[in-house]
């Protein structure tokens, strides 16, 4: 019997649903034993978010500063396949997810093991995944597949609906006409198709072909414009704001409250004004970057790590 370990942190419960549906093909087989391990912070992040707390988590998310977490509640640390599922906060893995990746336990669990990353996100994920690729490599793990489930609403619409969700905890239609927030139920239940693809390749010892099959099955969809905006915003904006806040103290420090409030006012301005301008420039220059764009789509759809991208 092969042992599969699913590691995840789910603040709202959505990622838990994704993981459980993905693992159904393994659960339904007598050849596999599936273990679910929820990452538990000592001081959990509440859901729905309180407005200030949401923005106060920004510096630690961006700068990959861990929080204290409990050891995973598992019987042993030797598994045949690892599923590492995570969501994204501020273009970074959630703080608890990252905290696990930085733990000693992760070193023992990941070493020499095949790893599948399974993401449940709004729309921006490539910067976070590049970091996770690097961490898995440093931990001695072998990334063999990546699957991304995302909110398919357009960028500005998605900002409205996801804000409604994270600050109220409700997943209905905001004002009665906006689309439901988050990843669709169809995609959440349909993720078991990707689980079946992973199981088949694992059974056939053909994990080197797995990502190509997942891409063909549309397990990953890369949007070049969002990749460009993400990389630019993370390096030029997010890092600077995060460092600016951290100069006044760590998580929850009242000394940085003024700077957090400054960011609260800046954030919607950047989304509503700067992002559309970036989109216009992207459209203008895209015809001159066709080969680069194709290369980026191929790279981010894959699992290899290239620091030059």
Buried (B, 14 or more C-beta within 10 A) or exposed (E): EBBBBBBBBBBBEBBBBBBBBBBBBBBEBEEBBBBBBBBBBEEEBEBBBEEEEBBBBBBBBBBBBBBEBEEBEBEEBEBBBBBBBBBBBBBBBBBBBBBBBBBEBBBEBBEEBBBBBBBBBBBBBBBBBBBBBEBBBEBBBBBBBBBBBBBBBEBEBBBBBBBBBBBEEEBEEBEEEBBBBBBBEEBBEEBBBBBBBBBEBBEEEEBEEBBEBBBEEEBBEBBBBBBBBBBEBBEEBBBEBBEBBBEBBEBEEEEBBEBBEBBBEEBEEBBEEBBEEBBEEBEEEBEEBEEEBEEBBEBBBBBEBEEEE
